[in-house]
Amino acid sequence: MAESALLLKVRLPGQRYHGLPEWPPSPFRLYQALVAGALVGEPDGRADELASLFDWLAELPPPWIAVPPSRRGGAVDMFMPNNDLDTKGGDPRKVPEIRGAQKHVQPRFFEAEAPVSYLWNLPLGERERGQEIAAVAERLYQLGRGIDMAYAETELTTPEDAETQLMENGLILYRPCGENRERGVSLRAPAPGSFESLQKRFAAQRERLIGGHLTQAPPPRFRTVTYNAKPVRLLFDLISSSEKGSGFHPIPQRRATWLTGQVRDRLAHLLGHAFGKELVGRIIIGRGATAEDKAKRVMITPLPSIGSEFADHALRRVMLTIPPNCPIPAREVEWAAGAIHLGVTEEGEIVDENQPQLVRASETGMLDHYGVGENGGGFRTWRTVTPMVLPLKRPKGRVSAAERADHESRVAGTVLNSLRHAGVRTPVETIHVQREPFDKKGMCVNGYEAPERFEPRRRYHVEITFAEPCTGPLLIGDGRFMGLGLFAPDRRRSRDTFAFKLPPKAQVSVGNHRSLLSSVRRALMARARDEGQRGRSIPRLFSGHEQDGRPASAGGRHNHIFLAADDTDGDGLVDRIYVFAPWACDRSTPIRYSDLVFFDRVVSSLEWINMRHLGRLHLERESTLDPEDHLLRAARKWETVTPYWSTRHLKPGKERAAIERDVQMECQRRGLPIPAIRVRDYHHGPNGGQPKAWLQLEFAQAIAGPLLLGRGSHGGNGLFKPAH
């Protein structure tokens, strides 16, 4: 039991970190930085005074680590001479011949002005020790490599308050899961004897030249701890065990809680002999479980069959999720689950041979429909397949529209609390609640057979749109351990249009929009390269080029992003930046699902751009777009915001006719109807080259924006708005 917590925040003024490939900065790296700061410039006797303090810190359980969002920068190889000049006769003029790439430098840039934080829960009666560490931390001067200057702030508070600080600041949290675990991030942590080993290593580094030979300093002592290890997920099929039946044994969706209870009780019975009824009661059943036990519990989730509008939502599979810090090994849970037959009693008596048995699944494709194992970047919009159970009851009888709106608003707040309790920290944009299912074959909230504590008035179907992509599985609400509150991603809701506000200090004129949008494109290409996991290649969707260097628009296809800059208030300065998916502007471009999700994930993560004369600019993404946005709403008449660049040269004496013909062909290529065209003005270079025109278009019926046409439209040229 911890009565206090030590929260140590390390701030790097340069907003970058060079200690890669390790990320986040390990507890041992912080330990080394604290030791170095405490002893720099101090007499040798000072080390003996601090030995007991640092030994105490090394014996504490590994801390939680919280880091701000970040991204990798470009890698640079530093070339310098090695120590082989004697092979060249000692001639200093031949130094270039022995120079090689000795250092590989790749910084990580922070995307928010937040510290790297470490949280220790202190044992009872050890608050004074925490104060001593706080005093030592004031001398910290770097973290990472020598160029990563840093300073530390410390706070002694309660564990609850410290955890709240980490959760509410939008930091990425890393929790320790123990030693020698797989599927996580392995980080070094101090161990008993670490301080002494650092002393010996420092002393050896000062006297490396012994007998004319360089000697290797002894390595420091540390232990390896796994952070954020992924849970083990086991998928089982419900297979008919009778002679008459074979294959799946579907169970109606309304019996989801019954099926969960049956699997849970049999699992507890089989594991109770080996691990004790008290432990199994807390970890499997939840009986007597504390708040700490919730993160260790085995979750049993029946999976309705989804993935098609004709899928019947019957239960044919059960997923078991074993957290990395679960005290019952995953292999034991797998063995017990594989021995479950729902028609056999705990004593082994067969009471119903028509009931199914659990068989380890050989095909796991159904998990993809729940956002597990597919598209590692996740999804933004999620909908319940089985309803959420919330502590807020639906009003009885008829209610007015105002009362219903007020109730749904309070329900949305309860959903946010449920997300926090389930450990989901991704920011939320919108929440929608209803009683009816979202899918044709789904079930209304009052159609489920559930315990009294999950009464129908507490059940809600919910749609959540997150600000950033979220990975599955997503189980939320009071019934998440009983098969309710299961979400599936809505693949149809990925966005194809994003708008960003420029900061007031930007002061970018409309005439300089091309330079601004060029910076945006470079930032998006960097994000796409990092997200794509394809080495250093940039996907065509953002680069506008094929892998062999050919333009992506070859053959008339415009299958890469469009950008636009808009002066909303008419003051001559750019206020907003738009990023459009290719299919939003070119109606003839086919929509590939992988591109749709990738576009959503990359563009939604954009926060900063760099402009040469303005430096680093923060972009504020608009969470929702107004359907009546003046660039997006439907209209019959449109006029140019930026000039239309013709795709071909103009013939002398027939300029207007050539421009009209070019616009007609461009609309035809983009899948738009042919409009009536009025050329308000135009100009061109010598011999009809580089023609630009200001136009007004009128369609036979209203079409929705955005409307970008002509050469250079991917970079903001040929942008139209509805005409008054």
KAHUBEL-V429534 format. One record per residue. N is the residue number from 1. PHI is phi in whole degrees, 0 to 359 (none if undefined). Layout:
BEGIN
N_PHI ; N_PHI
END
This chain:
BEGIN
1_none ; 2_255 ; 3_264 ; 4_213 ; 5_224 ; 6_253 ; 7_251 ; 8_249 ; 9_248 ; 10_255 ; 11_253 ; 12_251 ; 13_303 ; 14_284 ; 15_56 ; 16_207 ; 17_219 ; 18_251 ; 19_278 ; 20_287 ; 21_277 ; 22_291 ; 23_207 ; 24_286 ; 25_304 ; 26_289 ; 27_302 ; 28_289 ; 29_295 ; 30_296 ; 31_302 ; 32_298 ; 33_295 ; 34_294 ; 35_296 ; 36_297 ; 37_292 ; 38_289 ; 39_254 ; 40_295 ; 41_73 ; 42_261 ; 43_294 ; 44_300 ; 45_293 ; 46_297 ; 47_297 ; 48_294 ; 49_293 ; 50_267 ; 51_302 ; 52_295 ; 53_293 ; 54_288 ; 55_295 ; 56_297 ; 57_296 ; 58_292 ; 59_274 ; 60_291 ; 61_301 ; 62_303 ; 63_281 ; 64_288 ; 65_234 ; 66_231 ; 67_233 ; 68_287 ; 69_304 ; 70_210 ; 71_214 ; 72_284 ; 73_271 ; 74_289 ; 75_272 ; 76_228 ; 77_264 ; 78_268 ; 79_263 ; 80_203 ; 81_293 ; 82_267 ; 83_262 ; 84_249 ; 85_295 ; 86_293 ; 87_288 ; 88_252 ; 89_74 ; 90_72 ; 91_281 ; 92_296 ; 93_290 ; 94_260 ; 95_303 ; 96_303 ; 97_285 ; 98_249 ; 99_281 ; 100_217 ; 101_284 ; 102_261 ; 103_231 ; 104_251 ; 105_247 ; 106_213 ; 107_282 ; 108_243 ; 109_264 ; 110_278 ; 111_257 ; 112_210 ; 113_277 ; 114_225 ; 115_277 ; 116_274 ; 117_247 ; 118_231 ; 119_234 ; 120_248 ; 121_272 ; 122_273 ; 123_297 ; 124_302 ; 125_79 ; 126_250 ; 127_297 ; 128_296 ; 129_299 ; 130_300 ; 131_295 ; 132_293 ; 133_297 ; 134_299 ; 135_293 ; 136_294 ; 137_295 ; 138_295 ; 139_266 ; 140_295 ; 141_230 ; 142_202 ; 143_212 ; 144_112 ; 145_269 ; 146_299 ; 147_276 ; 148_268 ; 149_292 ; 150_207 ; 151_216 ; 152_240 ; 153_236 ; 154_233 ; 155_212 ; 156_261 ; 157_213 ; 158_274 ; 159_302 ; 160_295 ; 161_295 ; 162_296 ; 163_295 ; 164_298 ; 165_300 ; 166_292 ; 167_286 ; 168_272 ; 169_263 ; 170_69 ; 171_275 ; 172_268 ; 173_260 ; 174_242 ; 175_252 ; 176_290 ; 177_240 ; 178_111 ; 179_262 ; 180_58 ; 181_253 ; 182_265 ; 183_63 ; 184_223 ; 185_261 ; 186_273 ; 187_232 ; 188_279 ; 189_223 ; 190_296 ; 191_225 ; 192_307 ; 193_97 ; 194_295 ; 195_296 ; 196_296 ; 197_294 ; 198_291 ; 199_298 ; 200_295 ; 201_294 ; 202_295 ; 203_296 ; 204_291 ; 205_294 ; 206_282 ; 207_226 ; 208_284 ; 209_271 ; 210_236 ; 211_62 ; 212_82 ; 213_235 ; 214_279 ; 215_250 ; 216_272 ; 217_291 ; 218_295 ; 219_289 ; 220_286 ; 221_260 ; 222_205 ; 223_238 ; 224_256 ; 225_238 ; 226_267 ; 227_248 ; 228_51 ; 229_296 ; 230_286 ; 231_291 ; 232_272 ; 233_244 ; 234_245 ; 235_249 ; 236_238 ; 237_267 ; 238_270 ; 239_251 ; 240_293 ; 241_252 ; 242_278 ; 243_292 ; 244_284 ; 245_255 ; 246_207 ; 247_82 ; 248_295 ; 249_244 ; 250_290 ; 251_241 ; 252_304 ; 253_300 ; 254_297 ; 255_260 ; 256_300 ; 257_290 ; 258_297 ; 259_297 ; 260_300 ; 261_297 ; 262_296 ; 263_295 ; 264_299 ; 265_295 ; 266_290 ; 267_296 ; 268_296 ; 269_296 ; 270_289 ; 271_270 ; 272_297 ; 273_294 ; 274_271 ; 275_243 ; 276_88 ; 277_293 ; 278_293 ; 279_294 ; 280_296 ; 281_299 ; 282_283 ; 283_272 ; 284_262 ; 285_271 ; 286_94 ; 287_285 ; 288_75 ; 289_287 ; 290_268 ; 291_299 ; 292_291 ; 293_289 ; 294_301 ; 295_286 ; 296_253 ; 297_289 ; 298_282 ; 299_256 ; 300_252 ; 301_229 ; 302_292 ; 303_251 ; 304_296 ; 305_284 ; 306_228 ; 307_116 ; 308_212 ; 309_295 ; 310_263 ; 311_296 ; 312_271 ; 313_65 ; 314_287 ; 315_270 ; 316_237 ; 317_218 ; 318_229 ; 319_254 ; 320_250 ; 321_248 ; 322_251 ; 323_298 ; 324_295 ; 325_260 ; 326_292 ; 327_289 ; 328_261 ; 329_301 ; 330_298 ; 331_294 ; 332_288 ; 333_295 ; 334_297 ; 335_298 ; 336_295 ; 337_294 ; 338_291 ; 339_262 ; 340_275 ; 341_232 ; 342_290 ; 343_261 ; 344_242 ; 345_286 ; 346_296 ; 347_276 ; 348_93 ; 349_273 ; 350_278 ; 351_250 ; 352_205 ; 353_287 ; 354_277 ; 355_285 ; 356_278 ; 357_238 ; 358_269 ; 359_232 ; 360_303 ; 361_288 ; 362_266 ; 363_242 ; 364_247 ; 365_298 ; 366_297 ; 367_297 ; 368_298 ; 369_290 ; 370_253 ; 371_75 ; 372_250 ; 373_81 ; 374_234 ; 375_52 ; 376_307 ; 377_283 ; 378_89 ; 379_226 ; 380_262 ; 381_252 ; 382_230 ; 383_229 ; 384_290 ; 385_263 ; 386_247 ; 387_293 ; 388_284 ; 389_249 ; 390_240 ; 391_288 ; 392_264 ; 393_273 ; 394_287 ; 395_299 ; 396_278 ; 397_69 ; 398_282 ; 399_228 ; 400_285 ; 401_298 ; 402_294 ; 403_294 ; 404_294 ; 405_297 ; 406_295 ; 407_295 ; 408_294 ; 409_295 ; 410_290 ; 411_296 ; 412_300 ; 413_296 ; 414_292 ; 415_297 ; 416_298 ; 417_296 ; 418_295 ; 419_299 ; 420_296 ; 421_295 ; 422_276 ; 423_83 ; 424_267 ; 425_254 ; 426_292 ; 427_301 ; 428_252 ; 429_264 ; 430_221 ; 431_225 ; 432_233 ; 433_236 ; 434_198 ; 435_273 ; 436_280 ; 437_288 ; 438_273 ; 439_256 ; 440_301 ; 441_265 ; 442_288 ; 443_236 ; 444_295 ; 445_298 ; 446_271 ; 447_266 ; 448_268 ; 449_273 ; 450_217 ; 451_302 ; 452_301 ; 453_293 ; 454_253 ; 455_303 ; 456_304 ; 457_291 ; 458_260 ; 459_260 ; 460_215 ; 461_273 ; 462_228 ; 463_243 ; 464_238 ; 465_248 ; 466_272 ; 467_290 ; 468_227 ; 469_301 ; 470_236 ; 471_265 ; 472_262 ; 473_283 ; 474_242 ; 475_233 ; 476_222 ; 477_107 ; 478_293 ; 479_260 ; 480_291 ; 481_272 ; 482_237 ; 483_88 ; 484_252 ; 485_77 ; 486_269 ; 487_252 ; 488_227 ; 489_290 ; 490_262 ; 491_291 ; 492_281 ; 493_258 ; 494_293 ; 495_278 ; 496_245 ; 497_220 ; 498_231 ; 499_235 ; 500_231 ; 501_267 ; 502_277 ; 503_292 ; 504_304 ; 505_289 ; 506_297 ; 507_52 ; 508_267 ; 509_287 ; 510_299 ; 511_293 ; 512_256 ; 513_294 ; 514_294 ; 515_295 ; 516_297 ; 517_291 ; 518_296 ; 519_294 ; 520_296 ; 521_297 ; 522_297 ; 523_296 ; 524_292 ; 525_295 ; 526_296 ; 527_295 ; 528_295 ; 529_296 ; 530_291 ; 531_284 ; 532_288 ; 533_55 ; 534_237 ; 535_69 ; 536_258 ; 537_283 ; 538_253 ; 539_301 ; 540_302 ; 541_305 ; 542_248 ; 543_277 ; 544_80 ; 545_224 ; 546_285 ; 547_297 ; 548_270 ; 549_96 ; 550_292 ; 551_298 ; 552_290 ; 553_275 ; 554_302 ; 555_84 ; 556_86 ; 557_275 ; 558_248 ; 559_268 ; 560_216 ; 561_295 ; 562_248 ; 563_236 ; 564_211 ; 565_241 ; 566_228 ; 567_262 ; 568_293 ; 569_265 ; 570_74 ; 571_265 ; 572_86 ; 573_245 ; 574_290 ; 575_256 ; 576_223 ; 577_239 ; 578_247 ; 579_236 ; 580_246 ; 581_291 ; 582_301 ; 583_287 ; 584_283 ; 585_255 ; 586_250 ; 587_294 ; 588_274 ; 589_283 ; 590_291 ; 591_266 ; 592_263 ; 593_301 ; 594_297 ; 595_292 ; 596_299 ; 597_291 ; 598_295 ; 599_300 ; 600_301 ; 601_292 ; 602_288 ; 603_291 ; 604_294 ; 605_269 ; 606_287 ; 607_228 ; 608_227 ; 609_226 ; 610_242 ; 611_243 ; 612_303 ; 613_268 ; 614_247 ; 615_79 ; 616_271 ; 617_244 ; 618_269 ; 619_257 ; 620_260 ; 621_285 ; 622_279 ; 623_293 ; 624_228 ; 625_251 ; 626_290 ; 627_302 ; 628_265 ; 629_309 ; 630_293 ; 631_263 ; 632_246 ; 633_288 ; 634_279 ; 635_200 ; 636_270 ; 637_255 ; 638_227 ; 639_225 ; 640_289 ; 641_264 ; 642_244 ; 643_298 ; 644_279 ; 645_262 ; 646_294 ; 647_276 ; 648_214 ; 649_290 ; 650_258 ; 651_274 ; 652_304 ; 653_88 ; 654_232 ; 655_297 ; 656_296 ; 657_296 ; 658_293 ; 659_294 ; 660_299 ; 661_296 ; 662_295 ; 663_295 ; 664_300 ; 665_294 ; 666_294 ; 667_297 ; 668_296 ; 669_295 ; 670_274 ; 671_77 ; 672_255 ; 673_293 ; 674_281 ; 675_266 ; 676_281 ; 677_241 ; 678_239 ; 679_272 ; 680_281 ; 681_196 ; 682_199 ; 683_205 ; 684_209 ; 685_272 ; 686_300 ; 687_58 ; 688_79 ; 689_279 ; 690_49 ; 691_286 ; 692_230 ; 693_216 ; 694_250 ; 695_235 ; 696_227 ; 697_247 ; 698_227 ; 699_266 ; 700_293 ; 701_221 ; 702_295 ; 703_238 ; 704_272 ; 705_282 ; 706_280 ; 707_231 ; 708_231 ; 709_225 ; 710_90 ; 711_292 ; 712_81 ; 713_292 ; 714_292 ; 715_251 ; 716_100 ; 717_280 ; 718_66 ; 719_273 ; 720_244 ; 721_226 ; 722_301 ; 723_276 ; 724_283
END
